[in-house]
Amino acid sequence: MSTAIPTTSRAVRYHATGKPEAVLHFEETALAPLGDSDALVALEAAVIHPSDLGMIAGTYGRLRPLPAVAGREGIGRVVKVGAGVTWLHVGDRVRMPEDEGVWRESVIARAGSLRHVPCDIPAEIAVMSFINPPTALLLLKNFVDLQHGDWVIQNAANSAVGECVIQLAKARGLRTVNLVRSPEKHAARLTAFGADLVLADDKDALKTIQAALGKNIAPRLALNSIGGTSAVTLLRALGQDGVLVTFGGMTGDLVRFPTREFIFNNITCRGFWMDRWARTASEDELSTVFAEVYASLRSGVMKVAVDSTYPLEDYAAAIARAAAYGRNGKVLFKGKDR
Ligand SMILES: NC(=O)c1ccc[n+]([C@@H]2O[C@H](COP(=O)([O-])OP(=O)(O)OC[C@H]3O[C@@H](n4cnc5c(N)ncnc54)[C@H](OP(=O)(O)O)[C@@H]3O)[C@@H](O)[C@H]2O)c1
């Protein structure tokens, strides 16, 4: 029995940028006809990221032409392929094409543009493999030639990226100082992941870090996804020739450089954007990084947490949950048949 090809798909869309609660709608969108080199893909799962909300708000580094379907990270199953498609088969799992927006029930895409995703990893884990785990991996690999025993410091350590950093650092023999807003809530979990120190990101943070590390130890790499005073704490905690990499700005506050440390400790400040890395990396680099991510997820070296799962039509509740304080893991959308 052949699968009927739908002509429309429901999706979470916005026609103007703004606050998600004001601009998002769950609506019917037209699907292009299935061409000979196309595949029809049905959503299995998708993730809600801070960057999705930035894109909807119009503040992210790359915006979509409007109207746009929201969401950047999702996986789906191939439901039907065009007559000329030989390398992709019905049932294969692929990454939902990011530029089309992934908070949608289904999509028709050029089969050649779709990236295979291993089926032996559960969907709710595999769906989180494209943004945060590779970001954590690249942050640890691409900026400082870290040696066994070196210290890395980060803020928002209980974020999805932060938890990946802790686990990958541990597996590499690195040590981590982890700043969080609520250590009493996160310390046990982060310690179980391999965190060496979990400390409060408050006005006394620098003193606490220095007291915990002692005079002769200072981190070589600092990872900042907050900004403002939290980033200043990281910069001050770094040792000689330390590097601070900013890859997120959860508070929206400026990253400022403390002049003394900047000059006397020869600190370098860099930025990292996974989106740019993925668009400029060679196929070899992409395959190597994703192979390492999948291996770490399969072996349990890196665990990623799911807070809750919603159907697409409950997008408003899902986004409210994603923005809520005290969440444990990512909020996901699930496809219709899951
Ligand atoms: N540049 C890149 O390529 C790239 C790639 C991936 C992620 N990122 C960025 O990395 C950051 C973390 O992403 P994620 O997906 O891992 O995040 P996530 O799991 O959603 O966690 C968000 C983190 O931010 C903290 N936070 C939220 N609002 C805050 C505030 N006002 N002040 C201080 N802390 C606050 C949360 O702390 P509580 O639990 O205390 O609320 C939590 O630790 C985001 O900024 C994201 O955009 C960037």
The ligand as an SDF file (V2000), in Angstrom:
LIG
                    3D

 48 52  0  0  0  0  0  0  0  0999 V2000
   27.3120   30.0130   20.3680 N   0  0  0  0  0  0  0  0  0  0  0  0
   26.8310   28.8260   20.1210 C   0  0  0  0  0  0  0  0  0  0  0  0
   27.1150   28.2300   19.1010 O   0  0  0  0  0  0  0  0  0  0  0  0
   25.9280   28.1960   21.1130 C   0  0  0  0  0  0  0  0  0  0  0  0
   25.5750   26.8510   21.0060 C   0  0  0  0  0  0  0  0  0  0  0  0
   24.7600   26.2830   21.9930 C   0  0  0  0  0  0  0  0  0  0  0  0
   24.2940   27.0800   23.0400 C   0  0  0  0  0  0  0  0  0  0  0  0
   24.6440   28.3870   23.0700 N   0  0  0  0  0  0  0  0  0  0  0  0
   24.2190   29.2710   24.1590 C   0  0  0  0  0  0  0  0  0  0  0  0
   24.6350   28.6780   25.3660 O   0  0  0  0  0  0  0  0  0  0  0  0
   23.7470   29.0380   26.4020 C   0  0  0  0  0  0  0  0  0  0  0  0
   23.2440   27.7790   27.0730 C   0  0  0  0  0  0  0  0  0  0  0  0
   22.4450   27.0740   26.1330 O   0  0  0  0  0  0  0  0  0  0  0  0
   21.7150   25.7370   26.5710 P   0  0  0  0  0  0  0  0  0  0  0  0
   20.8560   25.2870   25.4650 O   0  0  0  0  0  0  0  0  0  0  0  0
   22.7310   24.8190   27.1310 O   0  0  0  0  0  0  0  0  0  0  0  0
   20.8240   26.3510   27.7500 O   0  0  0  0  0  0  0  0  0  0  0  0
   19.8030   25.7040   28.7270 P   0  0  0  0  0  0  0  0  0  0  0  0
   20.0290   24.2550   28.9060 O   0  0  0  0  0  0  0  0  0  0  0  0
   18.4680   26.1890   28.2920 O   0  0  0  0  0  0  0  0  0  0  0  0
   20.1970   26.4200   30.1030 O   0  0  0  0  0  0  0  0  0  0  0  0
   20.1220   27.8200   30.2570 C   0  0  0  0  0  0  0  0  0  0  0  0
   21.1230   28.2170   31.3400 C   0  0  0  0  0  0  0  0  0  0  0  0
   21.1430   29.6290   31.4590 O   0  0  0  0  0  0  0  0  0  0  0  0
   20.9420   29.9850   32.8260 C   0  0  0  0  0  0  0  0  0  0  0  0
   20.2490   31.2510   32.8580 N   0  0  0  0  0  0  0  0  0  0  0  0
   19.0790   31.5390   32.2460 C   0  0  0  0  0  0  0  0  0  0  0  0
   18.7440   32.8370   32.4660 N   0  0  0  0  0  0  0  0  0  0  0  0
   19.7230   33.3540   33.2500 C   0  0  0  0  0  0  0  0  0  0  0  0
   19.9660   34.6140   33.8280 C   0  0  0  0  0  0  0  0  0  0  0  0
   19.1280   35.6290   33.6360 N   0  0  0  0  0  0  0  0  0  0  0  0
   21.0720   34.7720   34.5780 N   0  0  0  0  0  0  0  0  0  0  0  0
   21.9340   33.7560   34.7700 C   0  0  0  0  0  0  0  0  0  0  0  0
   21.7610   32.5250   34.2510 N   0  0  0  0  0  0  0  0  0  0  0  0
   20.6750   32.3310   33.5030 C   0  0  0  0  0  0  0  0  0  0  0  0
   20.1440   28.8520   33.4100 C   0  0  0  0  0  0  0  0  0  0  0  0
   20.3210   28.8490   34.7950 O   0  0  0  0  0  0  0  0  0  0  0  0
   19.1310   28.4430   35.8260 P   0  0  0  0  0  0  0  0  0  0  0  0
   18.9730   26.9360   35.7070 O   0  0  0  0  0  0  0  0  0  0  0  0
   19.6570   28.9100   37.1140 O   0  0  0  0  0  0  0  0  0  0  0  0
   17.9100   29.1810   35.3280 O   0  0  0  0  0  0  0  0  0  0  0  0
   20.7940   27.6560   32.7140 C   0  0  0  0  0  0  0  0  0  0  0  0
   22.0080   27.3370   33.3460 O   0  0  0  0  0  0  0  0  0  0  0  0
   22.6370   29.8640   25.7380 C   0  0  0  0  0  0  0  0  0  0  0  0
   22.9840   31.2120   25.8640 O   0  0  0  0  0  0  0  0  0  0  0  0
   22.7250   29.4250   24.2920 C   0  0  0  0  0  0  0  0  0  0  0  0
   22.2200   30.4120   23.4100 O   0  0  0  0  0  0  0  0  0  0  0  0
   25.4310   28.9460   22.1470 C   0  0  0  0  0  0  0  0  0  0  0  0
  1  2  1  0
  2  3  2  0
  2  4  1  0
  4  5  1  0
  4 48  2  0
  5  6  2  0
  6  7  1  0
  7  8  2  0
  8  9  1  0
  8 48  1  0
  9 10  1  0
  9 46  1  0
 10 11  1  0
 11 12  1  0
 11 44  1  0
 12 13  1  0
 13 14  1  0
 14 15  2  0
 14 16  1  0
 14 17  1  0
 17 18  1  0
 18 19  2  0
 18 20  1  0
 18 21  1  0
 21 22  1  0
 22 23  1  0
 23 24  1  0
 23 42  1  0
 24 25  1  0
 25 26  1  0
 25 36  1  0
 26 27  1  0
 26 35  1  0
 27 28  2  0
 28 29  1  0
 29 30  1  0
 29 35  2  0
 30 31  1  0
 30 32  2  0
 32 33  1  0
 33 34  2  0
 34 35  1  0
 36 37  1  0
 36 42  1  0
 37 38  1  0
 38 39  2  0
 38 40  1  0
 38 41  1  0
 42 43  1  0
 44 45  1  0
 44 46  1  0
 46 47  1  0
M  CHG  2   8   1  16  -1
M  END
$$$$
